[in-house]
Every structure is written in C-alpha cells, then in structure tokens.
C-alpha cells in the first residue's frame, strides 16, 4: 500500500473516532503503539473533548449522589444517632 494511501486509510477512520485497535491491522502496522505514535497528532484535539466529557460525567455523578442522599429513606440508626447528638 502506498504511503499516502496508508495515511488516508488511517487518518480518516481515526478522525471519525474509530478505535485505533480496529484500524492498525488494515494499514499493516505491527502494533497499535506504532499507529498511535504515527498518528498521535490526530488526537491532540480530542484531549479537550475528553476533558469535557470527564467533567460532565463527574458533575452527573455528584448530582446523582446528591439526589440519592436527598431522596433516601433514613434508617433507624441514622435517626437515633441524630436524635442522640441533638440532645447532647
């Protein structure tokens, strides 16, 4: 496969969020590491998107935890513990 065709065959699917493990055999790289090393520049823009997705996921997790705490039924031990602490 000519070098330009290989580059196109790799860069188009990688830019379209294809899994590198699925791409590397088609461009005849011996390892995913080689593909990642060669096409690392295609992933620079992804770092901001990944950071945003992690931030969003953390916000959702915090909100779900807060919702669970607001809506959970108190158990007898937590009620007794609070009543005992209030009387001290």
PDB file with one MODEL, atoms N, CA, C and O in Angstrom:
MODEL        1
ATOM      1  N   UNK A   1       0.848  -1.170   0.000  1.00  0.00           N
ATOM      2  CA  UNK A   1       0.000   0.000   0.000  1.00  0.00           C
ATOM      3  C   UNK A   1       0.899   1.240   0.000  1.00  0.00           C
ATOM      4  O   UNK A   1       1.773   1.365   0.858  1.00  0.00           O
ATOM      5  N   UNK A   2       0.697   2.152  -0.947  1.00  0.00           N
ATOM      6  CA  UNK A   2       1.497   3.373  -0.985  1.00  0.00           C
ATOM      7  C   UNK A   2       1.314   4.184   0.302  1.00  0.00           C
ATOM      8  O   UNK A   2       0.268   4.126   0.948  1.00  0.00           O
ATOM      9  N   UNK A   3       2.350   4.933   0.651  1.00  0.00           N
ATOM     10  CA  UNK A   3       2.348   5.671   1.911  1.00  0.00           C
ATOM     11  C   UNK A   3       1.179   6.646   2.024  1.00  0.00           C
ATOM     12  O   UNK A   3       0.551   6.726   3.080  1.00  0.00           O
ATOM     13  N   UNK A   4       0.874   7.387   0.960  1.00  0.00           N
ATOM     14  CA  UNK A   4      -0.232   8.345   1.005  1.00  0.00           C
ATOM     15  C   UNK A   4      -1.570   7.634   1.228  1.00  0.00           C
ATOM     16  O   UNK A   4      -2.417   8.111   1.984  1.00  0.00           O
ATOM     17  N   UNK A   5      -1.746   6.502   0.570  1.00  0.00           N
ATOM     18  CA  UNK A   5      -2.984   5.739   0.741  1.00  0.00           C
ATOM     19  C   UNK A   5      -3.079   5.196   2.161  1.00  0.00           C
ATOM     20  O   UNK A   5      -4.159   5.182   2.753  1.00  0.00           O
ATOM     21  N   UNK A   6      -1.955   4.749   2.706  1.00  0.00           N
ATOM     22  CA  UNK A   6      -1.942   4.246   4.085  1.00  0.00           C
ATOM     23  C   UNK A   6      -2.309   5.363   5.058  1.00  0.00           C
ATOM     24  O   UNK A   6      -3.098   5.166   5.982  1.00  0.00           O
ATOM     25  N   UNK A   7      -1.727   6.532   4.837  1.00  0.00           N
ATOM     26  CA  UNK A   7      -2.021   7.660   5.714  1.00  0.00           C
ATOM     27  C   UNK A   7      -3.511   8.007   5.663  1.00  0.00           C
ATOM     28  O   UNK A   7      -4.132   8.247   6.699  1.00  0.00           O
ATOM     29  N   UNK A   8      -4.074   8.034   4.469  1.00  0.00           N
ATOM     30  CA  UNK A   8      -5.507   8.310   4.324  1.00  0.00           C
ATOM     31  C   UNK A   8      -6.338   7.210   4.965  1.00  0.00           C
ATOM     32  O   UNK A   8      -7.319   7.489   5.654  1.00  0.00           O
ATOM     33  N   UNK A   9      -5.950   5.968   4.739  1.00  0.00           N
ATOM     34  CA  UNK A   9      -6.682   4.829   5.304  1.00  0.00           C
ATOM     35  C   UNK A   9      -6.653   4.838   6.824  1.00  0.00           C
ATOM     36  O   UNK A   9      -7.559   4.296   7.456  1.00  0.00           O
ATOM     37  N   UNK A  10      -5.650   5.432   7.414  1.00  0.00           N
ATOM     38  CA  UNK A  10      -5.566   5.522   8.871  1.00  0.00           C
ATOM     39  C   UNK A  10      -6.216   6.795   9.399  1.00  0.00           C
ATOM     40  O   UNK A  10      -6.985   6.749  10.359  1.00  0.00           O
ATOM     41  N   UNK A  11      -5.914   7.921   8.782  1.00  0.00           N
ATOM     42  CA  UNK A  11      -6.353   9.193   9.343  1.00  0.00           C
ATOM     43  C   UNK A  11      -7.856   9.419   9.246  1.00  0.00           C
ATOM     44  O   UNK A  11      -8.441  10.020  10.147  1.00  0.00           O
ATOM     45  N   UNK A  12      -8.488   8.957   8.185  1.00  0.00           N
ATOM     46  CA  UNK A  12      -9.936   9.165   8.071  1.00  0.00           C
ATOM     47  C   UNK A  12     -10.721   8.443   9.166  1.00  0.00           C
ATOM     48  O   UNK A  12     -11.533   9.076   9.841  1.00  0.00           O
ATOM     49  N   UNK A  13     -10.509   7.144   9.364  1.00  0.00           N
ATOM     50  CA  UNK A  13     -11.271   6.497  10.441  1.00  0.00           C
ATOM     51  C   UNK A  13     -10.877   6.987  11.838  1.00  0.00           C
ATOM     52  O   UNK A  13     -11.736   7.107  12.712  1.00  0.00           O
ATOM     53  N   UNK A  14      -9.603   7.269  12.055  1.00  0.00           N
ATOM     54  CA  UNK A  14      -9.177   7.762  13.365  1.00  0.00           C
ATOM     55  C   UNK A  14      -9.830   9.114  13.647  1.00  0.00           C
ATOM     56  O   UNK A  14     -10.284   9.367  14.763  1.00  0.00           O
ATOM     57  N   UNK A  15      -9.875   9.967  12.650  1.00  0.00           N
ATOM     58  CA  UNK A  15     -10.522  11.269  12.813  1.00  0.00           C
ATOM     59  C   UNK A  15     -12.020  11.137  13.044  1.00  0.00           C
ATOM     60  O   UNK A  15     -12.649  12.028  13.614  1.00  0.00           O
ATOM     61  N   UNK A  16     -12.591  10.018  12.598  1.00  0.00           N
ATOM     62  CA  UNK A  16     -14.017   9.763  12.785  1.00  0.00           C
ATOM     63  C   UNK A  16     -14.273   8.954  14.061  1.00  0.00           C
ATOM     64  O   UNK A  16     -15.331   8.343  14.211  1.00  0.00           O
ATOM     65  N   UNK A  17     -13.297   8.953  14.981  1.00  0.00           N
ATOM     66  CA  UNK A  17     -13.396   8.280  16.277  1.00  0.00           C
ATOM     67  C   UNK A  17     -13.397   6.755  16.207  1.00  0.00           C
ATOM     68  O   UNK A  17     -13.911   6.091  17.107  1.00  0.00           O
ATOM     69  N   UNK A  18     -12.828   6.204  15.152  1.00  0.00           N
ATOM     70  CA  UNK A  18     -12.689   4.747  15.093  1.00  0.00           C
ATOM     71  C   UNK A  18     -11.660   4.305  16.124  1.00  0.00           C
ATOM     72  O   UNK A  18     -10.727   5.041  16.443  1.00  0.00           O
ATOM     73  N   UNK A  19     -11.840   3.113  16.634  1.00  0.00           N
ATOM     74  CA  UNK A  19     -10.901   2.550  17.587  1.00  0.00           C
ATOM     75  C   UNK A  19      -9.595   2.235  16.855  1.00  0.00           C
ATOM     76  O   UNK A  19      -9.600   1.584  15.810  1.00  0.00           O
ATOM     77  N   UNK A  20      -8.488   2.700  17.409  1.00  0.00           N
ATOM     78  CA  UNK A  20      -7.184   2.501  16.774  1.00  0.00           C
ATOM     79  C   UNK A  20      -6.858   1.009  16.662  1.00  0.00           C
ATOM     80  O   UNK A  20      -6.188   0.585  15.720  1.00  0.00           O
ATOM     81  N   UNK A  21      -7.334   0.222  17.622  1.00  0.00           N
ATOM     82  CA  UNK A  21      -7.085  -1.225  17.564  1.00  0.00           C
ATOM     83  C   UNK A  21      -7.758  -1.847  16.347  1.00  0.00           C
ATOM     84  O   UNK A  21      -7.288  -2.866  15.839  1.00  0.00           O
ATOM     85  N   UNK A  22      -8.830  -1.262  15.878  1.00  0.00           N
ATOM     86  CA  UNK A  22      -9.502  -1.770  14.687  1.00  0.00           C
ATOM     87  C   UNK A  22      -8.834  -1.281  13.413  1.00  0.00           C
ATOM     88  O   UNK A  22      -8.915  -1.938  12.374  1.00  0.00           O
ATOM     89  N   UNK A  23      -8.180  -0.140  13.487  1.00  0.00           N
ATOM     90  CA  UNK A  23      -7.568   0.463  12.299  1.00  0.00           C
ATOM     91  C   UNK A  23      -6.204  -0.139  11.987  1.00  0.00           C
ATOM     92  O   UNK A  23      -5.892  -0.374  10.820  1.00  0.00           O
ATOM     93  N   UNK A  24      -5.386  -0.393  13.004  1.00  0.00           N
ATOM     94  CA  UNK A  24      -3.977  -0.725  12.762  1.00  0.00           C
ATOM     95  C   UNK A  24      -3.755  -1.964  11.894  1.00  0.00           C
ATOM     96  O   UNK A  24      -2.794  -1.959  11.124  1.00  0.00           O
ATOM     97  N   UNK A  25      -4.561  -3.021  11.955  1.00  0.00           N
ATOM     98  CA  UNK A  25      -4.286  -4.153  11.060  1.00  0.00           C
ATOM     99  C   UNK A  25      -4.512  -3.812   9.580  1.00  0.00           C
ATOM    100  O   UNK A  25      -3.848  -4.362   8.702  1.00  0.00           O
ATOM    101  N   UNK A  26      -5.441  -2.914   9.318  1.00  0.00           N
ATOM    102  CA  UNK A  26      -5.764  -2.565   7.927  1.00  0.00           C
ATOM    103  C   UNK A  26      -4.682  -1.736   7.260  1.00  0.00           C
ATOM    104  O   UNK A  26      -4.582  -1.703   6.033  1.00  0.00           O
ATOM    105  N   UNK A  27      -3.882  -1.076   8.060  1.00  0.00           N
ATOM    106  CA  UNK A  27      -2.795  -0.286   7.477  1.00  0.00           C
ATOM    107  C   UNK A  27      -1.455  -0.995   7.657  1.00  0.00           C
ATOM    108  O   UNK A  27      -0.391  -0.428   7.408  1.00  0.00           O
ATOM    109  N   UNK A  28      -1.539  -2.238   8.093  1.00  0.00           N
ATOM    110  CA  UNK A  28      -0.387  -3.137   8.209  1.00  0.00           C
ATOM    111  C   UNK A  28       0.685  -2.653   9.186  1.00  0.00           C
ATOM    112  O   UNK A  28       1.878  -2.870   8.975  1.00  0.00           O
ATOM    113  N   UNK A  29       0.244  -2.003  10.244  1.00  0.00           N
ATOM    114  CA  UNK A  29       1.173  -1.708  11.331  1.00  0.00           C
ATOM    115  C   UNK A  29       1.246  -2.946  12.205  1.00  0.00           C
ATOM    116  O   UNK A  29       0.245  -3.640  12.392  1.00  0.00           O
ATOM    117  N   UNK A  30       2.417  -3.224  12.739  1.00  0.00           N
ATOM    118  CA  UNK A  30       2.601  -4.411  13.562  1.00  0.00           C
ATOM    119  C   UNK A  30       1.955  -4.266  14.930  1.00  0.00           C
ATOM    120  O   UNK A  30       1.619  -5.264  15.568  1.00  0.00           O
ATOM    121  N   UNK A  31       1.778  -3.027  15.385  1.00  0.00           N
ATOM    122  CA  UNK A  31       1.205  -2.828  16.715  1.00  0.00           C
ATOM    123  C   UNK A  31       0.383  -1.544  16.763  1.00  0.00           C
ATOM    124  O   UNK A  31       0.543  -0.643  15.940  1.00  0.00           O
ATOM    125  N   UNK A  32      -0.493  -1.494  17.745  1.00  0.00           N
ATOM    126  CA  UNK A  32      -1.274  -0.287  17.985  1.00  0.00           C
ATOM    127  C   UNK A  32      -0.350   0.854  18.384  1.00  0.00           C
ATOM    128  O   UNK A  32      -0.598   2.011  18.047  1.00  0.00           O
ATOM    129  N   UNK A  33       0.709   0.521  19.100  1.00  0.00           N
ATOM    130  CA  UNK A  33       1.675   1.531  19.530  1.00  0.00           C
ATOM    131  C   UNK A  33       2.265   2.260  18.335  1.00  0.00           C
ATOM    132  O   UNK A  33       2.440   3.478  18.365  1.00  0.00           O
ATOM    133  N   UNK A  34       2.564   1.521  17.298  1.00  0.00           N
ATOM    134  CA  UNK A  34       3.118   2.141  16.085  1.00  0.00           C
ATOM    135  C   UNK A  34       2.089   3.093  15.458  1.00  0.00           C
ATOM    136  O   UNK A  34       2.435   4.198  15.040  1.00  0.00           O
ATOM    137  N   UNK A  35       0.839   2.662  15.397  1.00  0.00           N
ATOM    138  CA  UNK A  35      -0.214   3.505  14.829  1.00  0.00           C
ATOM    139  C   UNK A  35      -0.411   4.751  15.679  1.00  0.00           C
ATOM    140  O   UNK A  35      -0.510   5.860  15.153  1.00  0.00           O
ATOM    141  N   UNK A  36      -0.468   4.569  16.995  1.00  0.00           N
ATOM    142  CA  UNK A  36      -0.639   5.725  17.878  1.00  0.00           C
ATOM    143  C   UNK A  36       0.531   6.690  17.766  1.00  0.00           C
ATOM    144  O   UNK A  36       0.333   7.905  17.757  1.00  0.00           O
ATOM    145  N   UNK A  37       1.734   6.167  17.681  1.00  0.00           N
ATOM    146  CA  UNK A  37       2.903   7.022  17.542  1.00  0.00           C
ATOM    147  C   UNK A  37       2.913   7.796  16.240  1.00  0.00           C
ATOM    148  O   UNK A  37       3.300   8.964  16.203  1.00  0.00           O
ATOM    149  N   UNK A  38       2.487   7.143  15.174  1.00  0.00           N
ATOM    150  CA  UNK A  38       2.490   7.773  13.855  1.00  0.00           C
ATOM    151  C   UNK A  38       1.392   8.825  13.709  1.00  0.00           C
ATOM    152  O   UNK A  38       1.597   9.864  13.083  1.00  0.00           O
ATOM    153  N   UNK A  39       0.236   8.550  14.287  1.00  0.00           N
ATOM    154  CA  UNK A  39      -0.926   9.423  14.090  1.00  0.00           C
ATOM    155  C   UNK A  39      -1.333  10.160  15.359  1.00  0.00           C
ATOM    156  O   UNK A  39      -2.483  10.578  15.492  1.00  0.00           O
ATOM    157  N   UNK A  40      -0.406  10.318  16.284  1.00  0.00           N
ATOM    158  CA  UNK A  40      -0.698  10.986  17.556  1.00  0.00           C
ATOM    159  C   UNK A  40      -1.225  12.399  17.354  1.00  0.00           C
ATOM    160  O   UNK A  40      -2.038  12.874  18.148  1.00  0.00           O
ATOM    161  N   UNK A  41      -0.779  13.070  16.316  1.00  0.00           N
ATOM    162  CA  UNK A  41      -1.228  14.446  16.084  1.00  0.00           C
ATOM    163  C   UNK A  41      -2.725  14.533  15.838  1.00  0.00           C
ATOM    164  O   UNK A  41      -3.318  15.598  16.013  1.00  0.00           O
ATOM    165  N   UNK A  42      -3.344  13.431  15.434  1.00  0.00           N
ATOM    166  CA  UNK A  42      -4.789  13.436  15.210  1.00  0.00           C
ATOM    167  C   UNK A  42      -5.567  13.445  16.521  1.00  0.00           C
ATOM    168  O   UNK A  42      -6.761  13.746  16.533  1.00  0.00           O
ATOM    169  N   UNK A  43      -4.899  13.119  17.623  1.00  0.00           N
ATOM    170  CA  UNK A  43      -5.575  13.014  18.903  1.00  0.00           C
ATOM    171  C   UNK A  43      -5.463  14.275  19.753  1.00  0.00           C
ATOM    172  O   UNK A  43      -6.122  14.360  20.789  1.00  0.00           O
ATOM    173  N   UNK A  44      -4.661  15.246  19.361  1.00  0.00           N
ATOM    174  CA  UNK A  44      -4.487  16.456  20.156  1.00  0.00           C
ATOM    175  C   UNK A  44      -5.807  17.161  20.420  1.00  0.00           C
ATOM    176  O   UNK A  44      -6.065  17.593  21.543  1.00  0.00           O
ATOM    177  N   UNK A  45      -6.646  17.282  19.400  1.00  0.00           N
ATOM    178  CA  UNK A  45      -7.932  17.951  19.557  1.00  0.00           C
ATOM    179  C   UNK A  45      -8.865  17.160  20.467  1.00  0.00           C
ATOM    180  O   UNK A  45      -9.770  17.726  21.079  1.00  0.00           O
ATOM    181  N   UNK A  46      -8.644  15.863  20.553  1.00  0.00           N
ATOM    182  CA  UNK A  46      -9.503  15.021  21.371  1.00  0.00           C
ATOM    183  C   UNK A  46      -9.322  15.275  22.857  1.00  0.00           C
ATOM    184  O   UNK A  46     -10.236  15.003  23.635  1.00  0.00           O
ATOM    185  N   UNK A  47      -8.169  15.789  23.277  1.00  0.00           N
ATOM    186  CA  UNK A  47      -7.917  15.979  24.694  1.00  0.00           C
ATOM    187  C   UNK A  47      -8.917  16.932  25.335  1.00  0.00           C
ATOM    188  O   UNK A  47      -9.381  16.683  26.448  1.00  0.00           O
ATOM    189  N   UNK A  48      -9.250  18.007  24.653  1.00  0.00           N
ATOM    190  CA  UNK A  48     -10.245  18.937  25.190  1.00  0.00           C
ATOM    191  C   UNK A  48     -11.607  18.267  25.297  1.00  0.00           C
ATOM    192  O   UNK A  48     -12.322  18.459  26.280  1.00  0.00           O
ATOM    193  N   UNK A  49     -11.965  17.488  24.295  1.00  0.00           N
ATOM    194  CA  UNK A  49     -13.252  16.792  24.317  1.00  0.00           C
ATOM    195  C   UNK A  49     -13.289  15.756  25.440  1.00  0.00           C
ATOM    196  O   UNK A  49     -14.305  15.612  26.120  1.00  0.00           O
ATOM    197  N   UNK A  50     -12.199  15.045  25.632  1.00  0.00           N
ATOM    198  CA  UNK A  50     -12.134  14.059  26.708  1.00  0.00           C
ATOM    199  C   UNK A  50     -12.247  14.753  28.062  1.00  0.00           C
ATOM    200  O   UNK A  50     -12.981  14.293  28.937  1.00  0.00           O
ATOM    201  N   UNK A  51     -11.535  15.842  28.236  1.00  0.00           N
ATOM    202  CA  UNK A  51     -11.601  16.580  29.492  1.00  0.00           C
ATOM    203  C   UNK A  51     -13.026  17.061  29.765  1.00  0.00           C
ATOM    204  O   UNK A  51     -13.491  17.000  30.903  1.00  0.00           O
ATOM    205  N   UNK A  52     -13.708  17.528  28.749  1.00  0.00           N
ATOM    206  CA  UNK A  52     -15.088  17.994  28.918  1.00  0.00           C
ATOM    207  C   UNK A  52     -16.014  16.843  29.282  1.00  0.00           C
ATOM    208  O   UNK A  52     -16.879  16.990  30.146  1.00  0.00           O
ATOM    209  N   UNK A  53     -15.837  15.685  28.624  1.00  0.00           N
ATOM    210  CA  UNK A  53     -16.682  14.522  28.947  1.00  0.00           C
ATOM    211  C   UNK A  53     -16.436  14.053  30.383  1.00  0.00           C
ATOM    212  O   UNK A  53     -17.381  13.685  31.080  1.00  0.00           O
ATOM    213  N   UNK A  54     -15.183  14.062  30.829  1.00  0.00           N
ATOM    214  CA  UNK A  54     -14.883  13.684  32.210  1.00  0.00           C
ATOM    215  C   UNK A  54     -15.507  14.671  33.195  1.00  0.00           C
ATOM    216  O   UNK A  54     -16.068  14.272  34.216  1.00  0.00           O
ATOM    217  N   UNK A  55     -15.406  15.944  32.883  1.00  0.00           N
ATOM    218  CA  UNK A  55     -16.008  16.974  33.727  1.00  0.00           C
ATOM    219  C   UNK A  55     -17.522  16.771  33.811  1.00  0.00           C
ATOM    220  O   UNK A  55     -18.098  16.832  34.897  1.00  0.00           O
ATOM    221  N   UNK A  56     -18.160  16.531  32.674  1.00  0.00           N
ATOM    222  CA  UNK A  56     -19.612  16.314  32.641  1.00  0.00           C
ATOM    223  C   UNK A  56     -20.005  15.064  33.419  1.00  0.00           C
ATOM    224  O   UNK A  56     -20.990  15.070  34.158  1.00  0.00           O
ATOM    225  N   UNK A  57     -19.229  13.986  33.251  1.00  0.00           N
ATOM    226  CA  UNK A  57     -19.527  12.739  33.960  1.00  0.00           C
ATOM    227  C   UNK A  57     -19.396  12.933  35.473  1.00  0.00           C
ATOM    228  O   UNK A  57     -20.206  12.409  36.237  1.00  0.00           O
ATOM    229  N   UNK A  58     -18.387  13.678  35.902  1.00  0.00           N
ATOM    230  CA  UNK A  58     -18.215  13.943  37.334  1.00  0.00           C
ATOM    231  C   UNK A  58     -19.382  14.766  37.871  1.00  0.00           C
ATOM    232  O   UNK A  58     -19.862  14.517  38.977  1.00  0.00           O
ATOM    233  N   UNK A  59     -19.832  15.731  37.102  1.00  0.00           N
ATOM    234  CA  UNK A  59     -20.971  16.560  37.530  1.00  0.00           C
ATOM    235  C   UNK A  59     -22.229  15.706  37.666  1.00  0.00           C
ATOM    236  O   UNK A  59     -22.986  15.863  38.623  1.00  0.00           O
ATOM    237  N   UNK A  60     -22.452  14.812  36.720  1.00  0.00           N
ATOM    238  CA  UNK A  60     -23.614  13.916  36.783  1.00  0.00           C
ATOM    239  C   UNK A  60     -23.510  13.010  38.005  1.00  0.00           C
ATOM    240  O   UNK A  60     -24.494  12.807  38.717  1.00  0.00           O
ATOM    241  N   UNK A  61     -22.328  12.470  38.245  1.00  0.00           N
ATOM    242  CA  UNK A  61     -22.137  11.583  39.398  1.00  0.00           C
ATOM    243  C   UNK A  61     -22.389  12.334  40.703  1.00  0.00           C
ATOM    244  O   UNK A  61     -23.013  11.799  41.619  1.00  0.00           O
ATOM    245  N   UNK A  62     -21.906  13.569  40.786  1.00  0.00           N
ATOM    246  CA  UNK A  62     -22.156  14.357  42.003  1.00  0.00           C
ATOM    247  C   UNK A  62     -23.641  14.627  42.176  1.00  0.00           C
ATOM    248  O   UNK A  62     -24.163  14.549  43.288  1.00  0.00           O
ATOM    249  N   UNK A  63     -24.317  14.939  41.095  1.00  0.00           N
ATOM    250  CA  UNK A  63     -25.752  15.227  41.161  1.00  0.00           C
ATOM    251  C   UNK A  63     -26.542  13.973  41.535  1.00  0.00           C
ATOM    252  O   UNK A  63     -27.475  14.039  42.335  1.00  0.00           O
ATOM    253  N   UNK A  64     -26.166  12.828  40.954  1.00  0.00           N
ATOM    254  CA  UNK A  64     -26.861  11.579  41.294  1.00  0.00           C
ATOM    255  C   UNK A  64     -26.666  11.245  42.765  1.00  0.00           C
ATOM    256  O   UNK A  64     -27.603  10.801  43.428  1.00  0.00           O
ATOM    257  N   UNK A  65     -25.471  11.451  43.276  1.00  0.00           N
ATOM    258  CA  UNK A  65     -25.208  11.184  44.694  1.00  0.00           C
ATOM    259  C   UNK A  65     -26.029  12.122  45.562  1.00  0.00           C
ATOM    260  O   UNK A  65     -26.609  11.696  46.561  1.00  0.00           O
ATOM    261  N   UNK A  66     -26.084  13.382  45.194  1.00  0.00           N
ATOM    262  CA  UNK A  66     -26.874  14.344  45.958  1.00  0.00           C
ATOM    263  C   UNK A  66     -28.348  13.969  45.917  1.00  0.00           C
ATOM    264  O   UNK A  66     -29.038  14.054  46.933  1.00  0.00           O
ATOM    265  N   UNK A  67     -28.839  13.550  44.743  1.00  0.00           N
ATOM    266  CA  UNK A  67     -30.235  13.119  44.628  1.00  0.00           C
ATOM    267  C   UNK A  67     -30.508  11.915  45.521  1.00  0.00           C
ATOM    268  O   UNK A  67     -31.542  11.853  46.186  1.00  0.00           O
ATOM    269  N   UNK A  68     -29.590  10.968  45.537  1.00  0.00           N
ATOM    270  CA  UNK A  68     -29.768   9.779  46.369  1.00  0.00           C
ATOM    271  C   UNK A  68     -29.811  10.153  47.841  1.00  0.00           C
ATOM    272  O   UNK A  68     -30.614   9.606  48.597  1.00  0.00           O
ATOM    273  N   UNK A  69     -28.962  11.074  48.253  1.00  0.00           N
ATOM    274  CA  UNK A  69     -28.950  11.494  49.647  1.00  0.00           C
ATOM    275  C   UNK A  69     -30.231  12.234  50.016  1.00  0.00           C
ATOM    276  O   UNK A  69     -30.738  12.082  51.127  1.00  0.00           O
ATOM    277  N   UNK A  70     -30.758  13.037  49.084  1.00  0.00           N
ATOM    278  CA  UNK A  70     -31.984  13.790  49.359  1.00  0.00           C
ATOM    279  C   UNK A  70     -33.202  12.881  49.401  1.00  0.00           C
ATOM    280  O   UNK A  70     -34.135  13.130  50.164  1.00  0.00           O
ATOM    281  N   UNK A  71     -33.202  11.833  48.595  1.00  0.00           N
ATOM    282  CA  UNK A  71     -34.405  11.010  48.470  1.00  0.00           C
ATOM    283  C   UNK A  71     -34.338   9.691  49.224  1.00  0.00           C
ATOM    284  O   UNK A  71     -35.327   8.959  49.263  1.00  0.00           O
ATOM    285  N   UNK A  72     -33.204   9.371  49.820  1.00  0.00           N
ATOM    286  CA  UNK A  72     -33.103   8.086  50.507  1.00  0.00           C
ATOM    287  C   UNK A  72     -33.855   8.141  51.825  1.00  0.00           C
ATOM    288  O   UNK A  72     -33.926   9.177  52.485  1.00  0.00           O
ATOM    289  N   UNK A  73     -34.412   6.998  52.187  1.00  0.00           N
ATOM    290  CA  UNK A  73     -35.127   6.884  53.447  1.00  0.00           C
ATOM    291  C   UNK A  73     -34.099   6.760  54.561  1.00  0.00           C
ATOM    292  O   UNK A  73     -33.187   5.939  54.468  1.00  0.00           O
ATOM    293  N   UNK A  74     -34.227   7.545  55.592  1.00  0.00           N
ATOM    294  CA  UNK A  74     -33.274   7.401  56.693  1.00  0.00           C
ATOM    295  C   UNK A  74     -33.502   6.075  57.405  1.00  0.00           C
ATOM    296  O   UNK A  74     -34.642   5.646  57.583  1.00  0.00           O
ATOM    297  N   UNK A  75     -32.426   5.435  57.806  1.00  0.00           N
ATOM    298  CA  UNK A  75     -32.580   4.197  58.558  1.00  0.00           C
ATOM    299  C   UNK A  75     -32.646   4.524  60.042  1.00  0.00           C
ATOM    300  O   UNK A  75     -32.337   5.644  60.450  1.00  0.00           O
ATOM    301  N   UNK A  76     -33.043   3.562  60.837  1.00  0.00           N
ATOM    302  CA  UNK A  76     -33.242   3.794  62.266  1.00  0.00           C
ATOM    303  C   UNK A  76     -31.959   4.237  62.936  1.00  0.00           C
ATOM    304  O   UNK A  76     -31.995   5.107  63.806  1.00  0.00           O
ATOM    305  N   UNK A  77     -30.822   3.664  62.556  1.00  0.00           N
ATOM    306  CA  UNK A  77     -29.556   4.020  63.199  1.00  0.00           C
ATOM    307  C   UNK A  77     -29.203   5.484  62.950  1.00  0.00           C
ATOM    308  O   UNK A  77     -28.757   6.179  63.863  1.00  0.00           O
ATOM    309  N   UNK A  78     -29.402   5.952  61.723  1.00  0.00           N
ATOM    310  CA  UNK A  78     -29.045   7.342  61.454  1.00  0.00           C
ATOM    311  C   UNK A  78     -29.999   8.280  62.183  1.00  0.00           C
ATOM    312  O   UNK A  78     -29.587   9.355  62.619  1.00  0.00           O
ATOM    313  N   UNK A  79     -31.262   7.896  62.322  1.00  0.00           N
ATOM    314  CA  UNK A  79     -32.221   8.726  63.035  1.00  0.00           C
ATOM    315  C   UNK A  79     -31.863   8.789  64.518  1.00  0.00           C
ATOM    316  O   UNK A  79     -31.848   9.865  65.116  1.00  0.00           O
ATOM    317  N   UNK A  80     -31.574   7.618  65.109  1.00  0.00           N
ATOM    318  CA  UNK A  80     -31.208   7.566  66.525  1.00  0.00           C
ATOM    319  C   UNK A  80     -29.916   8.338  66.758  1.00  0.00           C
ATOM    320  O   UNK A  80     -29.794   9.066  67.743  1.00  0.00           O
ATOM    321  N   UNK A  81     -28.962   8.181  65.862  1.00  0.00           N
ATOM    322  CA  UNK A  81     -27.698   8.895  66.002  1.00  0.00           C
ATOM    323  C   UNK A  81     -27.896  10.392  65.989  1.00  0.00           C
ATOM    324  O   UNK A  81     -27.269  11.106  66.772  1.00  0.00           O
ATOM    325  N   UNK A  82     -28.762  10.885  65.109  1.00  0.00           N
ATOM    326  CA  UNK A  82     -29.016  12.324  65.045  1.00  0.00           C
ATOM    327  C   UNK A  82     -29.789  12.799  66.266  1.00  0.00           C
ATOM    328  O   UNK A  82     -29.511  13.878  66.789  1.00  0.00           O
ATOM    329  N   UNK A  83     -30.759  12.009  66.730  1.00  0.00           N
ATOM    330  CA  UNK A  83     -31.554  12.399  67.896  1.00  0.00           C
ATOM    331  C   UNK A  83     -30.678  12.441  69.127  1.00  0.00           C
ATOM    332  O   UNK A  83     -30.799  13.348  69.950  1.00  0.00           O
ATOM    333  N   UNK A  84     -29.788  11.458  69.259  1.00  0.00           N
ATOM    334  CA  UNK A  84     -28.890  11.419  70.409  1.00  0.00           C
ATOM    335  C   UNK A  84     -27.913  12.580  70.386  1.00  0.00           C
ATOM    336  O   UNK A  84     -27.605  13.162  71.426  1.00  0.00           O
ATOM    337  N   UNK A  85     -27.426  12.915  69.199  1.00  0.00           N
ATOM    338  CA  UNK A  85     -26.469  14.018  69.077  1.00  0.00           C
ATOM    339  C   UNK A  85     -27.154  15.351  69.364  1.00  0.00           C
ATOM    340  O   UNK A  85     -26.528  16.262  69.905  1.00  0.00           O
ATOM    341  N   UNK A  86     -28.430  15.476  69.008  1.00  0.00           N
ATOM    342  CA  UNK A  86     -29.159  16.721  69.219  1.00  0.00           C
ATOM    343  C   UNK A  86     -29.398  16.958  70.709  1.00  0.00           C
ATOM    344  O   UNK A  86     -29.415  18.101  71.165  1.00  0.00           O
ATOM    345  N   UNK A  87     -29.581  15.878  71.465  1.00  0.00           N
ATOM    346  CA  UNK A  87     -29.855  16.004  72.901  1.00  0.00           C
ATOM    347  C   UNK A  87     -28.620  16.256  73.724  1.00  0.00           C
ATOM    348  O   UNK A  87     -28.734  16.572  74.908  1.00  0.00           O
ATOM    349  N   UNK A  88     -27.441  16.129  73.147  1.00  0.00           N
ATOM    350  CA  UNK A  88     -26.195  16.298  73.926  1.00  0.00           C
ATOM    351  C   UNK A  88     -25.781  17.733  74.009  1.00  0.00           C
ATOM    352  O   UNK A  88     -24.761  18.046  74.624  1.00  0.00           O
TER     353      UNK A  88
ENDMDL
END
